[in-house]
């Protein structure tokens, strides 16, 4: 099945997909998308197959906060605090 993103030739900037979120104290900067099957991405302008392939994790297997921490621009000292 091909989604609307593919049909409309939409795409996500690869630079923004690597470390898409920033954590400052308890505030998360960036947009989080959770697909119907639980996959987490920072961009929804992708075909369904690409979302599945490039997801940062799945909320049915890992907590959303752990997924965001794993793919954010934050140092280990901030996470330990």
mmCIF file of the N, C-alpha and C atoms, coordinates in Angstrom:
data_MODEL
# 
_entry.id   MODEL 
# 
loop_
_atom_site.group_PDB 
_atom_site.id 
_atom_site.type_symbol 
_atom_site.label_atom_id 
_atom_site.label_alt_id 
_atom_site.label_comp_id 
_atom_site.label_asym_id 
_atom_site.label_entity_id 
_atom_site.label_seq_id 
_atom_site.pdbx_PDB_ins_code 
_atom_site.Cartn_x 
_atom_site.Cartn_y 
_atom_site.Cartn_z 
_atom_site.occupancy 
_atom_site.B_iso_or_equiv 
_atom_site.pdbx_formal_charge 
_atom_site.auth_seq_id 
_atom_site.auth_comp_id 
_atom_site.auth_asym_id 
_atom_site.auth_atom_id 
_atom_site.pdbx_PDB_model_num 
ATOM 1   N N  . UNK A 1 1  ? 0.842  -1.176 0.000  1.00 0.00 ? 1  UNK A N  1 
ATOM 2   C CA . UNK A 1 1  ? 0.000  0.000  0.000  1.00 0.00 ? 1  UNK A CA 1 
ATOM 3   C C  . UNK A 1 1  ? 0.891  1.245  0.000  1.00 0.00 ? 1  UNK A C  1 
ATOM 4   N N  . UNK A 1 2  ? 0.588  2.182  -0.836 1.00 0.00 ? 2  UNK A N  1 
ATOM 5   C CA . UNK A 1 2  ? 1.356  3.423  -0.933 1.00 0.00 ? 2  UNK A CA 1 
ATOM 6   C C  . UNK A 1 2  ? 0.548  4.542  -0.299 1.00 0.00 ? 2  UNK A C  1 
ATOM 7   N N  . UNK A 1 3  ? 1.203  5.338  0.543  1.00 0.00 ? 3  UNK A N  1 
ATOM 8   C CA . UNK A 1 3  ? 0.514  6.426  1.231  1.00 0.00 ? 3  UNK A CA 1 
ATOM 9   C C  . UNK A 1 3  ? 0.513  7.715  0.434  1.00 0.00 ? 3  UNK A C  1 
ATOM 10  N N  . UNK A 1 4  ? -0.156 8.702  0.971  1.00 0.00 ? 4  UNK A N  1 
ATOM 11  C CA . UNK A 1 4  ? -0.280 10.011 0.317  1.00 0.00 ? 4  UNK A CA 1 
ATOM 12  C C  . UNK A 1 4  ? 1.057  10.725 0.180  1.00 0.00 ? 4  UNK A C  1 
ATOM 13  N N  . UNK A 1 5  ? 1.967  10.512 1.126  1.00 0.00 ? 5  UNK A N  1 
ATOM 14  C CA . UNK A 1 5  ? 3.275  11.160 1.042  1.00 0.00 ? 5  UNK A CA 1 
ATOM 15  C C  . UNK A 1 5  ? 3.991  10.747 -0.233 1.00 0.00 ? 5  UNK A C  1 
ATOM 16  N N  . UNK A 1 6  ? 3.935  9.473  -0.563 1.00 0.00 ? 6  UNK A N  1 
ATOM 17  C CA . UNK A 1 6  ? 4.567  8.986  -1.786 1.00 0.00 ? 6  UNK A CA 1 
ATOM 18  C C  . UNK A 1 6  ? 3.874  9.561  -3.016 1.00 0.00 ? 6  UNK A C  1 
ATOM 19  N N  . UNK A 1 7  ? 2.561  9.529  -3.016 1.00 0.00 ? 7  UNK A N  1 
ATOM 20  C CA . UNK A 1 7  ? 1.798  10.043 -4.149 1.00 0.00 ? 7  UNK A CA 1 
ATOM 21  C C  . UNK A 1 7  ? 2.043  11.532 -4.383 1.00 0.00 ? 7  UNK A C  1 
ATOM 22  N N  . UNK A 1 8  ? 2.230  12.293 -3.304 1.00 0.00 ? 8  UNK A N  1 
ATOM 23  C CA . UNK A 1 8  ? 2.428  13.737 -3.402 1.00 0.00 ? 8  UNK A CA 1 
ATOM 24  C C  . UNK A 1 8  ? 3.900  14.140 -3.430 1.00 0.00 ? 8  UNK A C  1 
ATOM 25  N N  . UNK A 1 9  ? 4.781  13.164 -3.504 1.00 0.00 ? 9  UNK A N  1 
ATOM 26  C CA . UNK A 1 9  ? 6.226  13.359 -3.567 1.00 0.00 ? 9  UNK A CA 1 
ATOM 27  C C  . UNK A 1 9  ? 6.753  14.184 -2.396 1.00 0.00 ? 9  UNK A C  1 
ATOM 28  N N  . UNK A 1 10 ? 6.254  13.901 -1.205 1.00 0.00 ? 10 UNK A N  1 
ATOM 29  C CA . UNK A 1 10 ? 6.721  14.562 0.012  1.00 0.00 ? 10 UNK A CA 1 
ATOM 30  C C  . UNK A 1 10 ? 7.842  13.731 0.620  1.00 0.00 ? 10 UNK A C  1 
ATOM 31  N N  . UNK A 1 11 ? 8.750  14.374 1.301  1.00 0.00 ? 11 UNK A N  1 
ATOM 32  C CA . UNK A 1 11 ? 9.841  13.650 1.923  1.00 0.00 ? 11 UNK A CA 1 
ATOM 33  C C  . UNK A 1 11 ? 10.320 14.406 3.156  1.00 0.00 ? 11 UNK A C  1 
ATOM 34  N N  . UNK A 1 12 ? 11.090 13.736 3.952  1.00 0.00 ? 12 UNK A N  1 
ATOM 35  C CA . UNK A 1 12 ? 11.670 14.344 5.153  1.00 0.00 ? 12 UNK A CA 1 
ATOM 36  C C  . UNK A 1 12 ? 13.144 14.609 4.912  1.00 0.00 ? 12 UNK A C  1 
ATOM 37  N N  . UNK A 1 13 ? 13.613 15.707 5.425  1.00 0.00 ? 13 UNK A N  1 
ATOM 38  C CA . UNK A 1 13 ? 15.022 16.058 5.335  1.00 0.00 ? 13 UNK A CA 1 
ATOM 39  C C  . UNK A 1 13 ? 15.825 15.064 6.174  1.00 0.00 ? 13 UNK A C  1 
ATOM 40  N N  . UNK A 1 14 ? 16.742 14.306 5.579  1.00 0.00 ? 14 UNK A N  1 
ATOM 41  C CA . UNK A 1 14 ? 17.506 13.307 6.330  1.00 0.00 ? 14 UNK A CA 1 
ATOM 42  C C  . UNK A 1 14 ? 18.273 13.889 7.516  1.00 0.00 ? 14 UNK A C  1 
ATOM 43  N N  . UNK A 1 15 ? 18.719 15.137 7.425  1.00 0.00 ? 15 UNK A N  1 
ATOM 44  C CA . UNK A 1 15 ? 19.452 15.759 8.531  1.00 0.00 ? 15 UNK A CA 1 
ATOM 45  C C  . UNK A 1 15 ? 18.563 15.917 9.763  1.00 0.00 ? 15 UNK A C  1 
ATOM 46  N N  . UNK A 1 16 ? 17.279 16.150 9.561  1.00 0.00 ? 16 UNK A N  1 
ATOM 47  C CA . UNK A 1 16 ? 16.361 16.330 10.676 1.00 0.00 ? 16 UNK A CA 1 
ATOM 48  C C  . UNK A 1 16 ? 15.881 15.014 11.257 1.00 0.00 ? 16 UNK A C  1 
ATOM 49  N N  . UNK A 1 17 ? 16.128 13.921 10.570 1.00 0.00 ? 17 UNK A N  1 
ATOM 50  C CA . UNK A 1 17 ? 15.636 12.628 11.011 1.00 0.00 ? 17 UNK A CA 1 
ATOM 51  C C  . UNK A 1 17 ? 16.624 11.947 11.959 1.00 0.00 ? 17 UNK A C  1 
ATOM 52  N N  . UNK A 1 18 ? 17.919 12.255 11.887 1.00 0.00 ? 18 UNK A N  1 
ATOM 53  C CA . UNK A 1 18 ? 18.918 11.575 12.700 1.00 0.00 ? 18 UNK A CA 1 
ATOM 54  C C  . UNK A 1 18 ? 18.742 11.815 14.196 1.00 0.00 ? 18 UNK A C  1 
ATOM 55  N N  . UNK A 1 19 ? 18.762 13.055 14.632 1.00 0.00 ? 19 UNK A N  1 
ATOM 56  C CA . UNK A 1 19 ? 18.552 13.434 16.029 1.00 0.00 ? 19 UNK A CA 1 
ATOM 57  C C  . UNK A 1 19 ? 17.440 14.470 16.057 1.00 0.00 ? 19 UNK A C  1 
ATOM 58  N N  . UNK A 1 20 ? 16.210 14.038 15.899 1.00 0.00 ? 20 UNK A N  1 
ATOM 59  C CA . UNK A 1 20 ? 15.114 14.974 15.656 1.00 0.00 ? 20 UNK A CA 1 
ATOM 60  C C  . UNK A 1 20 ? 14.601 15.734 16.861 1.00 0.00 ? 20 UNK A C  1 
ATOM 61  N N  . UNK A 1 21 ? 14.910 15.271 18.060 1.00 0.00 ? 21 UNK A N  1 
ATOM 62  C CA . UNK A 1 21 ? 14.329 15.905 19.238 1.00 0.00 ? 21 UNK A CA 1 
ATOM 63  C C  . UNK A 1 21 ? 15.417 16.476 20.139 1.00 0.00 ? 21 UNK A C  1 
ATOM 64  N N  . UNK A 1 22 ? 15.066 17.519 20.876 1.00 0.00 ? 22 UNK A N  1 
ATOM 65  C CA . UNK A 1 22 ? 15.952 18.100 21.880 1.00 0.00 ? 22 UNK A CA 1 
ATOM 66  C C  . UNK A 1 22 ? 15.234 18.057 23.220 1.00 0.00 ? 22 UNK A C  1 
ATOM 67  N N  . UNK A 1 23 ? 15.974 17.743 24.251 1.00 0.00 ? 23 UNK A N  1 
ATOM 68  C CA . UNK A 1 23 ? 15.401 17.705 25.593 1.00 0.00 ? 23 UNK A CA 1 
ATOM 69  C C  . UNK A 1 23 ? 16.076 18.776 26.431 1.00 0.00 ? 23 UNK A C  1 
ATOM 70  N N  . UNK A 1 24 ? 15.278 19.636 27.031 1.00 0.00 ? 24 UNK A N  1 
ATOM 71  C CA . UNK A 1 24 ? 15.776 20.679 27.922 1.00 0.00 ? 24 UNK A CA 1 
ATOM 72  C C  . UNK A 1 24 ? 14.947 20.582 29.197 1.00 0.00 ? 24 UNK A C  1 
ATOM 73  N N  . UNK A 1 25 ? 15.556 20.115 30.268 1.00 0.00 ? 25 UNK A N  1 
ATOM 74  C CA . UNK A 1 25 ? 14.852 19.796 31.509 1.00 0.00 ? 25 UNK A CA 1 
ATOM 75  C C  . UNK A 1 25 ? 13.761 18.775 31.188 1.00 0.00 ? 25 UNK A C  1 
ATOM 76  N N  . UNK A 1 26 ? 12.522 19.093 31.414 1.00 0.00 ? 26 UNK A N  1 
ATOM 77  C CA . UNK A 1 26 ? 11.441 18.152 31.119 1.00 0.00 ? 26 UNK A CA 1 
ATOM 78  C C  . UNK A 1 26 ? 10.688 18.525 29.846 1.00 0.00 ? 26 UNK A C  1 
ATOM 79  N N  . UNK A 1 27 ? 11.246 19.410 29.054 1.00 0.00 ? 27 UNK A N  1 
ATOM 80  C CA . UNK A 1 27 ? 10.591 19.892 27.847 1.00 0.00 ? 27 UNK A CA 1 
ATOM 81  C C  . UNK A 1 27 ? 11.213 19.225 26.623 1.00 0.00 ? 27 UNK A C  1 
ATOM 82  N N  . UNK A 1 28 ? 10.390 18.700 25.762 1.00 0.00 ? 28 UNK A N  1 
ATOM 83  C CA . UNK A 1 28 ? 10.857 18.086 24.527 1.00 0.00 ? 28 UNK A CA 1 
ATOM 84  C C  . UNK A 1 28 ? 10.552 19.031 23.372 1.00 0.00 ? 28 UNK A C  1 
ATOM 85  N N  . UNK A 1 29 ? 11.579 19.353 22.603 1.00 0.00 ? 29 UNK A N  1 
ATOM 86  C CA . UNK A 1 29 ? 11.386 20.201 21.438 1.00 0.00 ? 29 UNK A CA 1 
ATOM 87  C C  . UNK A 1 29 ? 11.424 19.331 20.186 1.00 0.00 ? 29 UNK A C  1 
ATOM 88  N N  . UNK A 1 30 ? 10.417 19.456 19.372 1.00 0.00 ? 30 UNK A N  1 
ATOM 89  C CA . UNK A 1 30 ? 10.309 18.666 18.147 1.00 0.00 ? 30 UNK A CA 1 
ATOM 90  C C  . UNK A 1 30 ? 8.965  17.977 18.119 1.00 0.00 ? 30 UNK A C  1 
ATOM 91  N N  . UNK A 1 31 ? 8.594  17.508 16.968 1.00 0.00 ? 31 UNK A N  1 
ATOM 92  C CA . UNK A 1 31 ? 7.306  16.857 16.806 1.00 0.00 ? 31 UNK A CA 1 
ATOM 93  C C  . UNK A 1 31 ? 7.494  15.349 16.823 1.00 0.00 ? 31 UNK A C  1 
ATOM 94  N N  . UNK A 1 32 ? 6.608  14.672 17.531 1.00 0.00 ? 32 UNK A N  1 
ATOM 95  C CA . UNK A 1 32 ? 6.644  13.213 17.631 1.00 0.00 ? 32 UNK A CA 1 
ATOM 96  C C  . UNK A 1 32 ? 5.388  12.662 16.971 1.00 0.00 ? 32 UNK A C  1 
ATOM 97  N N  . UNK A 1 33 ? 5.574  11.744 16.052 1.00 0.00 ? 33 UNK A N  1 
ATOM 98  C CA . UNK A 1 33 ? 4.450  11.075 15.399 1.00 0.00 ? 33 UNK A CA 1 
ATOM 99  C C  . UNK A 1 33 ? 4.471  9.602  15.780 1.00 0.00 ? 33 UNK A C  1 
ATOM 100 N N  . UNK A 1 34 ? 3.321  9.089  16.141 1.00 0.00 ? 34 UNK A N  1 
ATOM 101 C CA . UNK A 1 34 ? 3.178  7.667  16.432 1.00 0.00 ? 34 UNK A CA 1 
ATOM 102 C C  . UNK A 1 34 ? 2.164  7.116  15.431 1.00 0.00 ? 34 UNK A C  1 
ATOM 103 N N  . UNK A 1 35 ? 2.595  6.159  14.633 1.00 0.00 ? 35 UNK A N  1 
ATOM 104 C CA . UNK A 1 35 ? 1.711  5.586  13.618 1.00 0.00 ? 35 UNK A CA 1 
ATOM 105 C C  . UNK A 1 35 ? 0.726  4.616  14.262 1.00 0.00 ? 35 UNK A C  1 
ATOM 106 N N  . UNK A 1 36 ? -0.234 4.191  13.490 1.00 0.00 ? 36 UNK A N  1 
ATOM 107 C CA . UNK A 1 36 ? -1.277 3.293  13.994 1.00 0.00 ? 36 UNK A CA 1 
ATOM 108 C C  . UNK A 1 36 ? -0.703 1.974  14.512 1.00 0.00 ? 36 UNK A C  1 
ATOM 109 N N  . UNK A 1 37 ? 0.428  1.538  13.973 1.00 0.00 ? 37 UNK A N  1 
ATOM 110 C CA . UNK A 1 37 ? 1.029  0.288  14.443 1.00 0.00 ? 37 UNK A CA 1 
ATOM 111 C C  . UNK A 1 37 ? 2.087  0.520  15.525 1.00 0.00 ? 37 UNK A C  1 
ATOM 112 N N  . UNK A 1 38 ? 2.205  1.768  16.020 1.00 0.00 ? 38 UNK A N  1 
ATOM 113 C CA . UNK A 1 38 ? 3.075  2.065  17.153 1.00 0.00 ? 38 UNK A CA 1 
ATOM 114 C C  . UNK A 1 38 ? 4.448  2.594  16.814 1.00 0.00 ? 38 UNK A C  1 
ATOM 115 N N  . UNK A 1 39 ? 4.801  2.695  15.546 1.00 0.00 ? 39 UNK A N  1 
ATOM 116 C CA . UNK A 1 39 ? 6.124  3.183  15.166 1.00 0.00 ? 39 UNK A CA 1 
ATOM 117 C C  . UNK A 1 39 ? 6.227  4.688  15.389 1.00 0.00 ? 39 UNK A C  1 
ATOM 118 N N  . UNK A 1 40 ? 7.387  5.118  15.894 1.00 0.00 ? 40 UNK A N  1 
ATOM 119 C CA . UNK A 1 40 ? 7.622  6.515  16.252 1.00 0.00 ? 40 UNK A CA 1 
ATOM 120 C C  . UNK A 1 40 ? 8.577  7.145  15.245 1.00 0.00 ? 40 UNK A C  1 
ATOM 121 N N  . UNK A 1 41 ? 8.191  8.308  14.723 1.00 0.00 ? 41 UNK A N  1 
ATOM 122 C CA . UNK A 1 41 ? 9.037  9.062  13.803 1.00 0.00 ? 41 UNK A CA 1 
ATOM 123 C C  . UNK A 1 41 ? 8.951  10.543 14.141 1.00 0.00 ? 41 UNK A C  1 
ATOM 124 N N  . UNK A 1 42 ? 9.811  11.319 13.508 1.00 0.00 ? 42 UNK A N  1 
ATOM 125 C CA . UNK A 1 42 ? 9.778  12.766 13.689 1.00 0.00 ? 42 UNK A CA 1 
ATOM 126 C C  . UNK A 1 42 ? 9.165  13.447 12.479 1.00 0.00 ? 42 UNK A C  1 
ATOM 127 N N  . UNK A 1 43 ? 8.769  12.664 11.507 1.00 0.00 ? 43 UNK A N  1 
ATOM 128 C CA . UNK A 1 43 ? 8.220  13.201 10.270 1.00 0.00 ? 43 UNK A CA 1 
ATOM 129 C C  . UNK A 1 43 ? 7.119  12.269 9.792  1.00 0.00 ? 43 UNK A C  1 
ATOM 130 N N  . UNK A 1 44 ? 6.031  12.842 9.344  1.00 0.00 ? 44 UNK A N  1 
ATOM 131 C CA . UNK A 1 44 ? 4.941  11.994 8.856  1.00 0.00 ? 44 UNK A CA 1 
ATOM 132 C C  . UNK A 1 44 ? 4.804  12.052 7.344  1.00 0.00 ? 44 UNK A C  1 
ATOM 133 N N  . UNK A 1 45 ? 5.630  12.848 6.685  1.00 0.00 ? 45 UNK A N  1 
ATOM 134 C CA . UNK A 1 45 ? 5.546  12.984 5.229  1.00 0.00 ? 45 UNK A CA 1 
ATOM 135 C C  . UNK A 1 45 ? 6.359  11.892 4.543  1.00 0.00 ? 45 UNK A C  1 
ATOM 136 N N  . UNK A 1 46 ? 6.015  10.649 4.855  1.00 0.00 ? 46 UNK A N  1 
ATOM 137 C CA . UNK A 1 46 ? 6.703  9.506  4.274  1.00 0.00 ? 46 UNK A CA 1 
ATOM 138 C C  . UNK A 1 46 ? 5.675  8.442  3.929  1.00 0.00 ? 46 UNK A C  1 
ATOM 139 N N  . UNK A 1 47 ? 6.042  7.579  3.003  1.00 0.00 ? 47 UNK A N  1 
ATOM 140 C CA . UNK A 1 47 ? 5.205  6.429  2.689  1.00 0.00 ? 47 UNK A CA 1 
ATOM 141 C C  . UNK A 1 47 ? 5.128  5.522  3.916  1.00 0.00 ? 47 UNK A C  1 
ATOM 142 N N  . UNK A 1 48 ? 4.067  4.759  4.032  1.00 0.00 ? 48 UNK A N  1 
ATOM 143 C CA . UNK A 1 48 ? 3.883  3.880  5.181  1.00 0.00 ? 48 UNK A CA 1 
ATOM 144 C C  . UNK A 1 48 ? 5.053  2.905  5.338  1.00 0.00 ? 48 UNK A C  1 
ATOM 145 N N  . UNK A 1 49 ? 5.521  2.352  4.246  1.00 0.00 ? 49 UNK A N  1 
ATOM 146 C CA . UNK A 1 49 ? 6.653  1.417  4.312  1.00 0.00 ? 49 UNK A CA 1 
ATOM 147 C C  . UNK A 1 49 ? 7.903  2.109  4.839  1.00 0.00 ? 49 UNK A C  1 
ATOM 148 N N  . UNK A 1 50 ? 8.113  3.358  4.445  1.00 0.00 ? 50 UNK A N  1 
ATOM 149 C CA . UNK A 1 50 ? 9.295  4.087  4.914  1.00 0.00 ? 50 UNK A CA 1 
ATOM 150 C C  . UNK A 1 50 ? 9.178  4.403  6.399  1.00 0.00 ? 50 UNK A C  1 
ATOM 151 N N  . UNK A 1 51 ? 7.978  4.750  6.857  1.00 0.00 ? 51 UNK A N  1 
ATOM 152 C CA . UNK A 1 51 ? 7.788  4.988  8.293  1.00 0.00 ? 51 UNK A CA 1 
ATOM 153 C C  . UNK A 1 51 ? 8.149  3.735  9.065  1.00 0.00 ? 51 UNK A C  1 
ATOM 154 N N  . UNK A 1 52 ? 7.695  2.582  8.608  1.00 0.00 ? 52 UNK A N  1 
ATOM 155 C CA . UNK A 1 52 ? 8.025  1.320  9.273  1.00 0.00 ? 52 UNK A CA 1 
ATOM 156 C C  . UNK A 1 52 ? 9.529  1.061  9.246  1.00 0.00 ? 52 UNK A C  1 
ATOM 157 N N  . UNK A 1 53 ? 10.163 1.339  8.135  1.00 0.00 ? 53 UNK A N  1 
ATOM 158 C CA . UNK A 1 53 ? 11.592 1.078  7.962  1.00 0.00 ? 53 UNK A CA 1 
ATOM 159 C C  . UNK A 1 53 ? 12.458 2.038  8.777  1.00 0.00 ? 53 UNK A C  1 
ATOM 160 N N  . UNK A 1 54 ? 12.048 3.314  8.875  1.00 0.00 ? 54 UNK A N  1 
ATOM 161 C CA . UNK A 1 54 ? 12.890 4.332  9.501  1.00 0.00 ? 54 UNK A CA 1 
ATOM 162 C C  . UNK A 1 54 ? 12.415 4.764  10.884 1.00 0.00 ? 54 UNK A C  1 
ATOM 163 N N  . UNK A 1 55 ? 11.512 4.013  11.473 1.00 0.00 ? 55 UNK A N  1 
ATOM 164 C CA . UNK A 1 55 ? 11.009 4.401  12.791 1.00 0.00 ? 55 UNK A CA 1 
ATOM 165 C C  . UNK A 1 55 ? 12.131 4.354  13.823 1.00 0.00 ? 55 UNK A C  1 
ATOM 166 N N  . UNK A 1 56 ? 12.002 5.171  14.840 1.00 0.00 ? 56 UNK A N  1 
ATOM 167 C CA . UNK A 1 56 ? 12.996 5.228  15.911 1.00 0.00 ? 56 UNK A CA 1 
ATOM 168 C C  . UNK A 1 56 ? 12.708 4.206  17.003 1.00 0.00 ? 56 UNK A C  1 
ATOM 169 N N  . UNK A 1 57 ? 11.574 3.572  16.924 1.00 0.00 ? 57 UNK A N  1 
ATOM 170 C CA . UNK A 1 57 ? 11.179 2.571  17.903 1.00 0.00 ? 57 UNK A CA 1 
ATOM 171 C C  . UNK A 1 57 ? 9.684  2.361  17.821 1.00 0.00 ? 57 UNK A C  1 
ATOM 172 N N  . UNK A 1 58 ? 9.191  1.488  18.655 1.00 0.00 ? 58 UNK A N  1 
ATOM 173 C CA . UNK A 1 58 ? 7.771  1.178  18.652 1.00 0.00 ? 58 UNK A CA 1 
ATOM 174 C C  . UNK A 1 58 ? 7.259  1.244  20.082 1.00 0.00 ? 58 UNK A C  1 
ATOM 175 N N  . UNK A 1 59 ? 6.191  2.016  20.304 1.00 0.00 ? 59 UNK A N  1 
ATOM 176 C CA . UNK A 1 59 ? 5.666  2.214  21.653 1.00 0.00 ? 59 UNK A CA 1 
ATOM 177 C C  . UNK A 1 59 ? 5.026  0.951  22.225 1.00 0.00 ? 59 UNK A C  1 
ATOM 178 N N  . UNK A 1 60 ? 4.815  -0.055 21.406 1.00 0.00 ? 60 UNK A N  1 
ATOM 179 C CA . UNK A 1 60 ? 4.297  -1.325 21.911 1.00 0.00 ? 60 UNK A CA 1 
ATOM 180 C C  . UNK A 1 60 ? 5.411  -2.169 22.517 1.00 0.00 ? 60 UNK A C  1 
ATOM 181 N N  . UNK A 1 61 ? 6.668  -1.782 22.237 1.00 0.00 ? 61 UNK A N  1 
ATOM 182 C CA . UNK A 1 61 ? 7.829  -2.517 22.736 1.00 0.00 ? 61 UNK A CA 1 
ATOM 183 C C  . UNK A 1 61 ? 8.682  -1.713 23.710 1.00 0.00 ? 61 UNK A C  1 
ATOM 184 N N  . UNK A 1 62 ? 8.732  -0.390 23.527 1.00 0.00 ? 62 UNK A N  1 
ATOM 185 C CA . UNK A 1 62 ? 9.591  0.499  24.323 1.00 0.00 ? 62 UNK A CA 1 
ATOM 186 C C  . UNK A 1 62 ? 8.791  1.735  24.698 1.00 0.00 ? 62 UNK A C  1 
ATOM 187 N N  . UNK A 1 63 ? 9.057  2.280  25.887 1.00 0.00 ? 63 UNK A N  1 
ATOM 188 C CA . UNK A 1 63 ? 8.315  3.480  26.293 1.00 0.00 ? 63 UNK A CA 1 
ATOM 189 C C  . UNK A 1 63 ? 8.674  4.652  25.383 1.00 0.00 ? 63 UNK A C  1 
ATOM 190 N N  . UNK A 1 64 ? 7.704  5.531  25.175 1.00 0.00 ? 64 UNK A N  1 
ATOM 191 C CA . UNK A 1 64 ? 7.919  6.691  24.317 1.00 0.00 ? 64 UNK A CA 1 
ATOM 192 C C  . UNK A 1 64 ? 9.049  7.564  24.845 1.00 0.00 ? 64 UNK A C  1 
ATOM 193 N N  . UNK A 1 65 ? 9.120  7.742  26.146 1.00 0.00 ? 65 UNK A N  1 
ATOM 194 C CA . UNK A 1 65 ? 10.191 8.582  26.709 1.00 0.00 ? 65 UNK A CA 1 
ATOM 195 C C  . UNK A 1 65 ? 11.570 7.986  26.443 1.00 0.00 ? 65 UNK A C  1 
ATOM 196 N N  . UNK A 1 66 ? 11.702 6.665  26.507 1.00 0.00 ? 66 UNK A N  1 
ATOM 197 C CA . UNK A 1 66 ? 12.998 6.035  26.211 1.00 0.00 ? 66 UNK A CA 1 
ATOM 198 C C  . UNK A 1 66 ? 13.371 6.185  24.743 1.00 0.00 ? 66 UNK A C  1 
ATOM 199 N N  . UNK A 1 67 ? 12.395 6.073  23.858 1.00 0.00 ? 67 UNK A N  1 
ATOM 200 C CA . UNK A 1 67 ? 12.658 6.256  22.426 1.00 0.00 ? 67 UNK A CA 1 
ATOM 201 C C  . UNK A 1 67 ? 13.138 7.674  22.166 1.00 0.00 ? 67 UNK A C  1 
ATOM 202 N N  . UNK A 1 68 ? 12.463 8.653  22.740 1.00 0.00 ? 68 UNK A N  1 
ATOM 203 C CA . UNK A 1 68 ? 12.839 10.054 22.528 1.00 0.00 ? 68 UNK A CA 1 
ATOM 204 C C  . UNK A 1 68 ? 14.216 10.335 23.100 1.00 0.00 ? 68 UNK A C  1 
ATOM 205 N N  . UNK A 1 69 ? 14.508 9.821  24.285 1.00 0.00 ? 69 UNK A N  1 
ATOM 206 C CA . UNK A 1 69 ? 15.834 10.030 24.876 1.00 0.00 ? 69 UNK A CA 1 
ATOM 207 C C  . UNK A 1 69 ? 16.934 9.432  24.003 1.00 0.00 ? 69 UNK A C  1 
ATOM 208 N N  . UNK A 1 70 ? 16.666 8.295  23.390 1.00 0.00 ? 70 UNK A N  1 
ATOM 209 C CA . UNK A 1 70 ? 17.672 7.631  22.560 1.00 0.00 ? 70 UNK A CA 1 
ATOM 210 C C  . UNK A 1 70 ? 18.002 8.405  21.290 1.00 0.00 ? 70 UNK A C  1 
ATOM 211 N N  . UNK A 1 71 ? 17.062 9.196  20.800 1.00 0.00 ? 71 UNK A N  1 
ATOM 212 C CA . UNK A 1 71 ? 17.252 9.915  19.547 1.00 0.00 ? 71 UNK A CA 1 
ATOM 213 C C  . UNK A 1 71 ? 17.096 11.415 19.740 1.00 0.00 ? 71 UNK A C  1 
ATOM 214 N N  . UNK A 1 72 ? 17.711 11.936 20.792 1.00 0.00 ? 72 UNK A N  1 
ATOM 215 C CA . UNK A 1 72 ? 17.631 13.367 21.044 1.00 0.00 ? 72 UNK A CA 1 
ATOM 216 C C  . UNK A 1 72 ? 19.018 13.962 21.213 1.00 0.00 ? 72 UNK A C  1 
ATOM 217 N N  . UNK A 1 73 ? 19.084 15.254 21.080 1.00 0.00 ? 73 UNK A N  1 
ATOM 218 C CA . UNK A 1 73 ? 20.320 15.999 21.288 1.00 0.00 ? 73 UNK A CA 1 
ATOM 219 C C  . UNK A 1 73 ? 20.392 16.380 22.762 1.00 0.00 ? 73 UNK A C  1 
ATOM 220 N N  . UNK A 1 74 ? 20.830 15.461 23.574 1.00 0.00 ? 74 UNK A N  1 
ATOM 221 C CA . UNK A 1 74 ? 20.933 15.707 25.011 1.00 0.00 ? 74 UNK A CA 1 
ATOM 222 C C  . UNK A 1 74 ? 22.147 14.944 25.525 1.00 0.00 ? 74 UNK A C  1 
ATOM 223 N N  . UNK A 1 75 ? 22.837 15.525 26.486 1.00 0.00 ? 75 UNK A N  1 
ATOM 224 C CA . UNK A 1 75 ? 23.994 14.813 27.013 1.00 0.00 ? 75 UNK A CA 1 
ATOM 225 C C  . UNK A 1 75 ? 23.587 13.899 28.162 1.00 0.00 ? 75 UNK A C  1 
ATOM 226 N N  . UNK A 1 76 ? 24.427 12.964 28.493 1.00 0.00 ? 76 UNK A N  1 
ATOM 227 C CA . UNK A 1 76 ? 24.116 11.951 29.503 1.00 0.00 ? 76 UNK A CA 1 
ATOM 228 C C  . UNK A 1 76 ? 23.906 12.563 30.892 1.00 0.00 ? 76 UNK A C  1 
ATOM 229 N N  . UNK A 1 77 ? 24.574 13.693 31.195 1.00 0.00 ? 77 UNK A N  1 
ATOM 230 C CA . UNK A 1 77 ? 24.401 14.337 32.500 1.00 0.00 ? 77 UNK A CA 1 
ATOM 231 C C  . UNK A 1 77 ? 22.973 14.835 32.684 1.00 0.00 ? 77 UNK A C  1 
ATOM 232 N N  . UNK A 1 78 ? 22.374 15.360 31.614 1.00 0.00 ? 78 UNK A N  1 
ATOM 233 C CA . UNK A 1 78 ? 20.989 15.829 31.701 1.00 0.00 ? 78 UNK A CA 1 
ATOM 234 C C  . UNK A 1 78 ? 20.051 14.660 31.951 1.00 0.00 ? 78 UNK A C  1 
ATOM 235 N N  . UNK A 1 79 ? 20.298 13.512 31.335 1.00 0.00 ? 79 UNK A N  1 
ATOM 236 C CA . UNK A 1 79 ? 19.414 12.351 31.510 1.00 0.00 ? 79 UNK A CA 1 
ATOM 237 C C  . UNK A 1 79 ? 19.515 11.789 32.920 1.00 0.00 ? 79 UNK A C  1 
ATOM 238 N N  . UNK A 1 80 ? 20.705 11.861 33.533 1.00 0.00 ? 80 UNK A N  1 
ATOM 239 C CA . UNK A 1 80 ? 20.896 11.312 34.866 1.00 0.00 ? 80 UNK A CA 1 
ATOM 240 C C  . UNK A 1 80 ? 20.264 12.198 35.946 1.00 0.00 ? 80 UNK A C  1 
ATOM 241 N N  . UNK A 1 81 ? 20.123 13.471 35.651 1.00 0.00 ? 81 UNK A N  1 
ATOM 242 C CA . UNK A 1 81 ? 19.588 14.407 36.652 1.00 0.00 ? 81 UNK A CA 1 
ATOM 243 C C  . UNK A 1 81 ? 18.119 14.185 36.941 1.00 0.00 ? 81 UNK A C  1 
# 
